[in-house]
Amino acid sequence: MNYPVTLLADGREETLAGAVVPHGVTLLGWERKPHGWCRGDACVPAFRAASAESAEGVDVAKFAELLGRPVVTGEGVVAVGEPAASDLVTAPDFALGGFTLSSLRGRKVVLVFWASWCGCRYDLPAWLALGEELPVEVVPVSLDRDPADAAAWHDGPVDAEGVVAELYNVVNVPTVVWVDEDGRIARPQDTMTATDTFRSMNGLSSEAAVAALRHWALTGESGASGQALRGATEAERTARLHARIAAWAFRQGRPGQARHHLAVAAGLAPHDVAIRRGLMPLDGVDPFGDAYFALKDELESAGVPIYRPLPDWS
């Protein structure tokens, strides 16, 4: 029997009639036409789409896979991720809470990934001050799963569903990415701080980081020319979908289901602190308490870096 399911895709939740949707229903933005499934000018020919179709309708997971999008299913839920990135040089566009990255084309942009569950929240005023001082647009992007947690610190974009973290393969905060005036990556994922508040823990010099930023802002020389975004592995992509289901399940009051998917995500991508620490608040766990330090000890003992600064300045 086909039971209703929640579809988690493109940063949204949608209730579907089941894991197989009836013919005639728009799916993932694609519409069935006589010659195939179409979205704008792009079409999947009918003969290819046939593998996802039956007399009952269209299988959601099979259709997503047909589009090259990873899928994870759970009890009453289907999570669909982004296709594997083929262009790691152009900054992926995104829209969150009324903000769109492409609206800043023609300006240098500094994406500062942060979260309320990280001490880097205390750096936000310093980052914003740099945006006032230098010819750059500083855009803080919170990875908080609960927008209310981020709102206490900053009212900027919140990536509650982890979609932007997926696009930019962000595995911890703070992480910064520089985007040039033409929308190209000027500096890929880098661990940078704007103050030395936690230098005793991360060993990073904010003075050196800010000097590198100032040099790029004023000269256009990023020190990381030719470097592209660090692409995500299949395991990392799958882990993020399990994390998305875990977040949904916590919000639905299904802690058992949530912890199962969180455990799978941690097994697939143990280094992804943004998943493992980022979901602690939804589970009622203090992200600054013993659980975080146990995670930190685990990764350090395994030789897995928690902070990933690029070598040209650090």
ABEGO torsion letter per residue (X at the ends): XBBBBBBBBGGBBBBBAEABBBBGBBBGGBBBBAAEBBBEABBBBAAAAAAABBAAEBBAAAAAAAAGBBBBBBBGBBBBBBBBBABAABBBBBBBGGBBAAAABGBBBBBBBBBAABAAAAAAAAAAAAAAABBBBBBBBBABABAAAAAAABABBBBAAGAAAAAAGBABOBBBBBBBAAGBBABBBBBBBABAAAAAAAGBBAAAAAAAAAAAAAAGBAGABGBBBBBBBAAAAAAAAAAAAAAAAAAAGBAAAAAAAAAAAAAABAABAAAAAAAAAAAGBBAABAAAAAAAAAAAAAGBBABBBBAAAX
